[in-house]
Amino acid sequence: MSSTLPEHADVIIIGGGISGIGAACQIVQKMPGLSYIILEARENIGGTWDFYKFPGMRTDSDMYTMAYSFNPWSDNKSSASAEKVLAYLVETAEKHDVKRHVRLNERVSTAKWNSGRNEWTVTSNCKGKTHQFTSTYMFMCAGFSDFSKVYTPDFKDANLFQGTVVNPQMWPSDLEVKDKEILVIGSGATAVTIVPALAETAGHVTMLQRSPTYIYQTANLDPIAAFCSKYLPASWTVKLMRAKFIFEQQMVYIVAKTFPDFLKRLLIGGIRRELGRNYDIKTHFTPKYNVLQQRLCLSPDFAFTKCITDRGVTVVTDSVERFNATGVVLASGQELKADIIVTATGFNLQALGGIEIEVDGVSYSDMTKSCMYKGVMLCGVPNMIVALGYLTASWTLRVDLVFSYAMRLLKYMHSRHLRTFQASFPPESMPKSSIFGIFTSTYLDRNKRAFYHCGTEYPFVYNSNYYLDW
């Protein structure tokens, strides 16, 4: 790249994870005449699936719907390890010749729109050097996790603990867990994932939760997939399985809203069948909220209850009063000893990848003053598409639709020689709220003001229903 002139492309894609790769592939397939570059802040593509290294890291939704519609998941197992997902993403990128368009280690700080030039100017830092890129369109695919900042509650006397404290977001590659006494603080998707993996080699694992969460346990090898792969062509099987899992996800969402008590009994009953009636299900596995008010945790092959029955994992429902030299003291007065404490207590969210967005000198980075249009654009910001997936289903399922919409929009504009699109703001009288809606997860509630907002009327609503979006 020239040291004086910015590198230019028709489209700048910010983020080389699952959303950015998918966006690039749709450009290749549907508008191959467009030039594009991907700006990735890290040293590898893959986003979440390259970043997180904690034991047991896997998908928390099925791969049939998390995989791209144009490159279906062909494995009979519906959940996949991080390594398999990353390999799938790399294979998809190579298949569509995406990797040569990626600029690695480009941490974007600002993106400024100039109406006079109909152009975005994006500024990034690459190993201490400032680079600039320009484009007509920008696809924001930076996800919503802040990889640079670990969130850990301010535990009292945490400095007194003489063992090791580790956060899953920054898992050390050389951490030895074999035969160790491990305390995992948290009960969300990360905890439900990491506890069974640690239990395979640790001396003992305790999961400490302030409150229970819903866990959906199922066989990872789908029996219908196994049957179809035996008797049907592979192309039929993957399409059928994708349709099956989309339908199941949407039915869970509908039942959760219309018959919440039924779904609650169904999920808790499944845990009771595995752990037995003598286990204190009411205390440890009966949440106070309704299903889908927090993310539903997935446990493939009944791994979570098996680690309790087969490997002696202990679940404790209480809150941390303080740390001491050997572990933690709970609000009840009970002490839990540990060699290693894992703080699986959520993470920090950030909208727009933490990038400062300006339109003709006016900042659009304050999410409390923003509003999403159809969940794909930020009102008032020209020529920018935001990759926003589902919170109650597979993220990619919606991102696929977002960029299908983007391609239709750009084709329409090119056919009529238009250069700019922009969503207007909704009426001031329309109430706005966070896209998290009824979600009550602590990490979501903590970040509501800093994340995307939507309206209450079409086209400013954010849907969680694939069939309505499709």
N, C-alpha and C positions, 0 to 999 in steps of 0.2 A: 504494500500500500504506500502511496505517496506520502511524504512527510508533511506536505502542505495542503493537498487536496483531499477532502473526505472521500472514502469509498462509497459509491452510490449503487443502490439497487431499487427496483420497483417496490419491494417489500422487505422490511426489516422484521425479523422474528426474534423477540427477546425471550431467551430460554431454550435450552436444548434438551429438555426432558420429554416426557410422554406427550405433552400438549404441543410443544414446538416441533417435534419430529412429525407428529400427525398433521400439523398445519402445512409443513413443507411438502409432505407426500401428496396432500390434496392439491397443492399448487402444481406439482409435477404432473398429476393425473388430469386435472381439469383445466388448468391454464398454463400449459408448459411454456408459453411465450413470456411469462413474467420472470424477471430476475429476482433473486432473493438471497439474503444472507441471514444466518442464525448467529446471534451473539450469546455465547454461553459463558457465565461467570466462572465456572469451575474448569478443571483441567480435562474433564471427560464429559461426553454426552450421557444422558440417562437420568439426570435430575435425582429425584428421590431414590431411584433404584440403584444409583451408583453411590449416593451419599451415605445412606444409613448402613452401618456394618454390625449392628447388634445381633446377638445369636437368635436364630429363628426368623429373621426378617422375611416376611412374605406378604402376599396380597391379603387385604381384608375384605375383598369382594371377589366374585368369580371372574376368571380370566376370559370366559366366553364373551362377557359384556365389557370387560376392561380392555380387551384387545381391540385393535382397529377393525372397523367393518370391512375395510379393503384388504386386510391381511388377517383372516380369522385364526383364532387359537385352535390348534389341531391336536393338542394333548387331551387324553380322556380325563385327566385330573383337573378339576376346576380351579383349585388354588395352586399358586406357584411360588417358589422361593424367589428372593430378590435376584439371585444369580440367573435364574431362568427368565425372569422378566427383562433383566438387562440384556441378556443374549437375544431375546425377541426384539427389543428395541434397536439394538445394533444391526441385527439381520434385516429389519424393516428399513432402516436408514440406508444400508448398503444396497438393498434391492432397488431403492428409488434414487440412488446416487445423491443422497442428501449430505453425506459427510464432507464432501469437498466444499460445501457452502458454509460450513461451520467455522466460526472464529472463536477459538477457545481462550479462556482466561480474560475475557472482556467483561469486566464488571461495570455495568451501565449505571451512571449516576443521574443523568438528566436526559429528557427527551422534550424538545421544544418545537412547536408547530409555528410556521410562518405562513400566514394566509397570502401574503404578497407573492411568495414563491410556490405556494401549494406544496410545502415540503416539510418533512420532519428532519431535524438535526439531532442526532443521538451522540452523546458524549460518554466515553467509557475509559476505564483505567485498566491497562494491561501491564502488569508487573512494573508499576511505577511510571509507565508512559501513558500520556493522554492521547486517545484516538477519537476521531469523529467519523460518523457515518451519516449519510443522508438517504431519504427514501420518500416515496409518495404515500405509501401505506405502512402502518405499523401493526403487527400482531403481538399482543401482550400475552406471553405464554410462560410467565415466570412462576406460576403456581401461587400458593399462599403461605408456605412455610418459610420462616426466616431461618435459614441455615446458619447464619453468622452469630446468632444469639441464643444461648441455651436458657430455657426457663426452669428455675428451681425455686420453690417457695422459700421464704425467709424463715427457715427452721431455727428455733431458739437453741443456742449452745451448739450449733453444728460444728464449730471449731474444736469442740472437746473430743469428738469421735476420733479414735486412733486407727480405725480401719480405712478402707477405701470407699469413697463416694463417687459414683459414676452416673452420668446421664446417658440414656440410649442414643441421644443425638450425637454424642462425642465419644463413642465406645472405643477404648484403647485396644489396638490390635494385639497387644501382649498381655492383656489381663487374664490371669489364671483363675479359673472358677472351680476347677476340680477339687472335690472334697471340702469346699468352703461352705460356711454358713452364710446364706445370702438372703437379704431382706429387700423385696421389691415393693416400693411405695407407689400405689396407683392401681386403678382397676379398669382402665380404658383399653383400647385396641392394642397399644404397645405392651401393656402388662399381660394381657391375655395371650399375646404372641410370645413374649420373652420368657415367661414363667415355665412353660413346658420344656422349652429348649434348655434353659439353665438346669432344670431338674434332672436332665439326662446324666449329668456328670457331677453336679454339686453335691456336697454332703447333705444339705437340707436347704429348702427354699420356703420362705414365708412370704405371702402376698398380703400386704397391709393396705386396706381400703377404707376411706371415710364412709363410702356408701357403695352398695352393690350396683352392678351393671347387667344388662341383658346380654346373654351369650347364646348365639345360635350354633348348635353343633350338628354336623352332618358328615356323611361319608365323602371323602375327597374324590374318590372314583365314582362318578355319577353312573348309576346302573343303566339309565336310559342311554347315556353316551356309550357305555360299554356294549349295549345291545345294538345300537345303531351302527357303531364302527365295525361290528361283526357282519352285519347284513346289508348295509347301505353304502353307496359311494361316499368317499370322504367329504366331497363338496356338499352333499346333502346333509351329512351328519353335523358339520360345523354350523351350517345355517339353521338347522333344527335346534341345536343346542343353544345357539345365541337367542333365538326366538323364545325358547323355553325359559331361559334365565331372565330375559327382559320381562316376560309375563310374570314370573315369580316375584321379581323385585317390585313391579308395579302393584301386584296383589297384596304384598306385605304392606306397602305404603297405604293402599286403600283400606285394608282391614285395620291397620293401626289407627287410622283416623275415624273409622265408622264403628268398629267393634274392638276398642282398645283392651277391654277386660278379657275378651276371648283370646287375643294374641298373647297377652301377658300370662294367662294360665297355661297356654300351649308351650311357651318358652321355659317357664319355671318348671312345668311338669316334665319337660325333657331333661332338665338338670336333675330333678328328683329321681327319675328312673335310673340315672347313671350312678348317683351317689347313695341312693337308698333312703328310706324314710327316717332312719336314725340320725342322718346328717341335719344340722341346723340350717335348713334351706331358708327359713324366714329371715334369719339374721344376715346370712352371707350372700344369698342369691335372689332376694326379693326387693327390687328397686322401688323407690317411692314415686318415681315418675312413670309416665306412659311410654310404651315402645316408640322409638324413633324421635323422642324428645332429646335423646342423645344417640350417638352413632351406635348401631347394633353391631356388637363384636362377633366375629366369625371364628369358629374353632373347628378346623378340618379334622376329620377322623377322630372326633371326640377327644382331641389331645388335652384339652384343659381338665376335664373330669378324670381322664386316665392318669394324669400326673398327680392328682390327689389320691386316687385309689391305689395306684401301682407304685408311686414313688414318694408318697408321704408328704406331699406339699400341704402346707398349712395356710388356711385363709383366716385372717383376723380383720374384723370390722370395728374400727376405732379411729381415733385421730392422734397425731403426734403432739405430745405436750412439749417435749424437748429431747435433744440428743444428750447422750453421755459418752463416756470413754469407750464403752463396749457395744453400744447400739442406740436404741431409743426408749424413752419412757412415754407411755400412752396416757391419754386423758383419764383412763380408768385406773391408772397406777401400775398396770402391767408393764413389765420390761421385756423387750425383744432384743436378744443379742445377735450380733452379726459381724462377720469379717468384711463383707462387702454390702453396701447399701446402694440400690439402684433407684434413682428418682424418676420413675415413669409418670410424671405429673403433668403431662401436656407440653405444648410448645408455643412459641410466639407466632402470631399470624402477621402478615403484612400484605396490603393491597398493592397492586402495580409493581411488585418486586422491590418495593422500597424506593422506586425511582421518582424523582421530582418531575411532574408533568406540567408543562406550560403551553398555553395557547395564546400567541401574540402577547407574551409577557405576563399573562394572568395565570396564576397557579391553579391547578385542578387536582391537587394531591390530598385535599381535606375531604375525606369520604363522608363526613357528616353533612356536607353541602352538595354532595353529588347524588345522582340517581342513575340506575341502570336502565337502558332501553332493551327490552326483550332479553335481558341478561347477557347481551353480547356487545353493547356499546356503553360508553360513559357519556351521558348527555352533555352537550356543549363541546365535546372533544372531536375534531374532524379526523376522518380516515384512520381510526383506531378500532381494532376488534380485540375484545378481551376473552381469553380462554377461561371460561368459568364452567366447571363441571357440576355434577350432582353431589349433594351432601347425603342423600338417603339412598343412593344407588352408585353404580360405578362412575367414577369421575369421567372417564374417557367416553362413556356412552353419550354424554351431553356435548363434550368437546368435539366429537365427530360431527354432531349436528350444527354446532357453532360455525365450523369451518366449511361445512356444506353450504350453509347460509351465506357465509362470506364469499364463497366462490360464485354463487348465484348473483350476489350483489355486484361483484366486480365485473362479471360478464355483462350484466345489464348496463353498468356504467360505460364499459368499453364500447358496447354496441351503439351507445348514444353519445359517445365522445364526451362524457362527463368526467370530471377529475376529482370531485370532492363529495363525500357523504358526511352527514352530521345529524345526530339525533337531538331534537329540541327538548327542553326541560318540560316536565309535566306542569299542570296548573299548580300555583302556590297553595291552593286549597286542598290538594291531594295529600293525605298523610303518607309519610315515608317511614320505612323501618329497615333494619338490617336484613340481609338475605337469609340470615340464620333462622328467622321466624321464631318458631316455638322451641328451637334447640336450647337446652339448658346446660350443656357441657361447660365446665369451669373455664377451659381454655378458650372456648368460643365466646362466652359471656365476658371474659376479661378483655377481649379484642373487638367487641362489637362496634365501638365508635370508630375504630381504625379500619373497618372493612367496608365492602360495597353495600350500598343501600338500594332499595327498590321501592316502587310505588304500590298502590293497592288496586289499580285498575290497568287493564290492557291498554297499551303495550309495554307498560312499565313494571309489570309483575315478573317475578322469578318463579318459574314453574318447577315442580319436582316430579312432574308426570311426563314420562317419555312419549306417550301416545299423543298428548296435547302438543308437545314441542315438535314432534315428527310431522 
